Amino acid sequence: MGKPKKILIVDDEVDLALLLQLIFEKHGYQTVTAHSGRAALAIVEKEQVDAIVTDIRMPHGDGVELLEKIRMQNQEKPIIVLVTGYSDLSQAEAYDRGAQAIFTKPLDKKSILETLDRLLRVDRIASAKPETRFPADFKVNVRLCDTSAASSSAATGFAANVGRGGMFIAIEGQVLPFLDDKVSFQLHLEGGRSVSGQGVCRWVRESGEDLRPRGFGLEFLEIAAADRDHLIQVIQNLKTHAYIPQS
């Protein structure tokens, strides 16, 4: 058995931090705690952690500031999960800034454990540190699986941006998936190449919101083995810092 993964818990509420520590350790993780963003950053600079579960609202450095400072140093690791009791940050904004998940209080213990297990188990797709972003407008064929109706429908859209963990798919005049719906996709690249896989809808944007295109944020769940290298090359060329881009 390998060495247990280490999770840094960041919350100014001592009781909640302790509760999370007990939950994670019972599940087999190692833990370390901090009660502010600044204290957490000091820990990250001294020791290796595999994941950070942090509150957003805290004195002396909040969770968003912590996320941004860590992502400036490393685009991929550690995994960062944001927790909030307020509407400080939308799902789309959190993923766009490089978070890999966001949860609202009160926390669902099962969901956060399942998410951490999945993110720590998967070999994430790496990307280069952003410098100059290349433009992208790739055609995407998707099959939307409506879990509530146990049915599926085909649609065609465009990936205006692709990130380390997913992509934004712009779709006009066609049905959008619901949150957490599974989506099969085929991303058509330049030169006749394509990437096939499956993902999950993490957020949806209807027409007219923020003057951005209508569509949804898709998190990659599975990429066909033969297509993985092509997708990595695209992400490295795009130099996108986002985990799932907003557009």
C-alpha atoms as one frame of an Amber mdcrd trajectory, in Angstrom:
protein
   0.000   0.000   0.000   1.333   3.464  -0.939   1.838   6.384   1.370  -1.461
   8.034   2.399  -2.315  11.249   0.584  -1.996  14.410   2.660  -4.817  16.969
   2.790  -4.402  20.518   4.074  -7.615  21.750   5.722  -7.982  25.541   5.856
 -10.818  27.099   7.857 -10.984  29.798  10.525 -13.778  27.838  12.207 -11.763
  25.529  14.440 -14.648  23.129  15.056 -15.302  22.644  11.335 -11.608  22.149
  10.630 -11.489  19.503  13.340 -14.599  17.774  11.961 -13.077  17.620   8.478
  -9.838  16.325   9.952 -11.692  13.471  11.657 -13.647  12.640   8.475 -10.576
  12.586   6.231  -8.377  10.657   8.665 -11.098   8.062   9.194 -11.115   7.664
   5.407  -7.373   6.987   5.374  -5.927  10.403   4.535  -3.217  12.252   6.419
  -4.183  15.795   7.407  -2.678  19.101   8.441  -4.694  22.192   9.379  -4.421
  25.960   9.081  -6.835  28.699  10.105  -6.046  31.364   7.514  -4.874  31.618
   3.929  -1.511  33.031   4.990  -0.874  30.188   7.425  -1.861  27.672   4.745
   0.530  29.218   2.219   3.358  28.921   4.731   2.597  25.218   5.139   2.513
  24.638   1.367   5.913  26.322   1.039   7.438  24.002   3.652   5.861  20.621
   2.965   4.190  18.687   0.182   0.421  18.322   0.310  -1.686  16.489  -2.232
  -4.910  18.448  -1.802  -6.204  21.583  -0.099  -9.763  21.904   1.156 -10.231
  25.564   2.030 -12.967  27.888   3.154 -13.370  31.003   1.018 -14.175  33.623
   3.668 -11.396  33.913   6.241  -9.420  36.741   7.864  -5.716  37.068   7.072
  -5.911  35.721   3.534  -9.065  34.143   2.099  -9.432  30.974   0.058  -9.529
  32.724  -3.330  -6.283  34.562  -2.573  -4.724  31.272  -1.490  -5.904  29.593
  -4.698  -4.476  32.332  -6.904  -1.090  32.421  -5.153  -0.667  28.652  -5.353
  -1.756  28.520  -8.995   0.842  31.168  -9.843   3.473  28.722  -8.594   2.032
  25.477  -9.930  -0.812  25.038 -12.411  -1.535  21.413 -11.519  -0.806  20.628
  -7.876  -1.983  20.507  -5.233  -5.642  19.793  -5.918  -7.686  22.686  -4.532
 -11.290  22.373  -3.351 -13.127  25.528  -2.282 -15.818  25.575   0.409 -18.247
  28.441   0.931 -21.359  29.300   2.882 -22.059  32.314   0.688 -22.391  33.220
  -2.977 -18.838  34.621  -3.061 -17.890  32.751  -6.183 -19.910  30.929  -8.818
 -19.055  27.424  -9.946 -17.881  28.820 -13.287 -15.626  31.433 -11.664 -14.083
  28.917  -9.270 -13.218  26.430 -12.010 -11.951  29.244 -14.241  -9.512  30.356
 -11.530  -8.074  26.871 -11.204 -10.120  25.210  -8.441 -10.977  21.580  -9.108
 -14.238  21.548  -7.139 -16.435  23.836  -5.070 -18.831  22.887  -2.269 -21.353
  24.881  -0.277 -21.992  24.596   3.439 -23.330  22.518   5.068 -20.933  20.026
   3.527 -22.084  16.710   2.125 -19.526  14.312   3.608 -20.105  11.615   1.007
 -19.807  13.994  -1.953 -16.599  15.649  -0.790 -14.959  12.286  -0.068 -15.997
  10.903  -3.458 -14.654  14.023  -5.185 -11.311  13.886  -3.384 -10.966  10.171
  -4.088 -11.621  10.759  -7.790  -9.328  13.751  -8.160  -6.468  12.125  -6.255
  -6.828   8.854  -8.149  -6.870  10.242 -11.692  -3.681  11.114 -13.545  -4.525
  14.711 -14.327  -3.685  16.303 -17.642  -0.841  18.791 -17.255  -0.553  22.158
 -18.942   2.204  24.689 -19.392   2.378  27.877 -17.317   0.294  30.529 -19.104
   2.235  33.055 -21.139   0.534  33.804 -24.445  -2.777  32.086 -25.032  -3.438
  30.697 -28.492  -6.949  31.242 -29.952  -9.194  28.192 -30.194 -12.502  27.412
 -31.825 -12.848  23.646 -32.117 -16.035  21.951 -33.262 -17.479  19.523 -30.701
 -20.110  16.834 -31.165 -21.757  15.946 -27.871 -24.349  13.482 -26.652 -26.188
  14.821 -23.642 -27.449  12.235 -21.175 -30.447  13.534 -19.213 -30.261  11.539
 -15.971 -33.691  12.690 -14.849 -35.323  11.343 -18.010 -32.918   8.461 -18.714
 -32.603   9.676 -22.302 -29.982  11.294 -24.492 -29.801  13.797 -27.321 -27.121
  14.826 -29.801 -25.879  18.398 -30.223 -23.083  20.277 -31.934 -21.128  23.136
 -30.407 -17.738  24.801 -30.277 -15.005  24.653 -27.660 -13.888  28.257 -27.316
 -11.323  27.235 -24.708  -9.873  24.024 -23.241  -8.353  23.799 -19.765  -6.453
  21.301 -17.641  -9.580  19.569 -16.452 -12.296  20.397 -18.942 -13.640  22.790
 -21.539 -16.357  25.320 -22.188 -18.721  24.187 -24.945 -20.741  26.934 -26.626
 -24.134  25.740 -27.903 -26.784  27.918 -29.539 -30.387  26.886 -30.172 -29.956
  23.347 -28.801 -30.665  21.631 -25.517 -28.172  22.180 -22.696 -27.407  19.467
 -20.130 -28.410  19.661 -16.487 -25.815  19.952 -13.739 -24.035  16.638 -13.113
 -25.330  15.108 -16.357 -22.851  12.805 -18.094 -21.815  13.977 -21.560 -20.059
  12.007 -24.289 -18.035  14.180 -26.652 -15.862  14.212 -29.748 -13.609  17.240
 -30.026 -12.473  17.925 -33.591  -8.928  19.321 -33.775  -6.898  20.802 -36.588
  -5.500  18.457 -39.217  -8.443  16.066 -39.069  -7.608  14.762 -35.584 -10.228
  14.302 -32.913 -10.409  13.523 -29.198 -13.199  11.351 -27.779 -14.205  10.931
 -24.177 -16.790  11.406 -21.473 -17.320  14.235 -19.035 -19.773  15.715 -16.583
 -21.568  19.068 -16.721 -20.355  21.310 -13.878 -22.143  24.565 -14.722 -24.566
  25.947 -17.290 -24.833  29.435 -18.768 -27.986  30.561 -20.544 -28.049  33.241
 -23.249 -27.296  36.820 -22.285 -25.449  36.126 -19.039 -22.356  38.359 -18.661
 -22.361  38.935 -22.425 -20.745  35.522 -22.755 -21.889  32.761 -25.128 -24.547
  30.256 -24.125 -23.139  26.849 -23.167 -21.776  24.747 -20.338 -18.591  23.820
 -18.508 -17.598  20.178 -18.994 -15.156  18.408 -16.668 -13.212  15.561 -18.277
 -13.912  12.172 -16.705 -12.421   9.838 -19.282 -10.326  10.379 -22.416  -9.767
   7.642 -24.999  -6.218   6.349 -24.500  -5.307   6.851 -28.169  -6.399  10.515
 -27.992  -4.782  11.583 -24.729  -1.497  12.852 -26.212  -3.381  14.966 -28.760
  -5.430  16.596 -25.993  -2.342  17.290 -23.872  -0.716  19.016 -26.840  -3.774
  21.211 -27.355  -3.815  22.238 -23.682  -0.111  23.009 -23.693  -0.506  25.150
 -26.824  -3.454  27.041 -25.385  -1.589  27.758 -22.103  -4.836  28.126 -20.186
  -4.549  28.434 -16.409  -8.185  27.459 -15.811  -9.259  24.006 -14.696 -12.512
  24.468 -16.647 -12.525  27.751 -18.616 -15.559  30.050 -18.620 -15.235  30.713
 -22.351
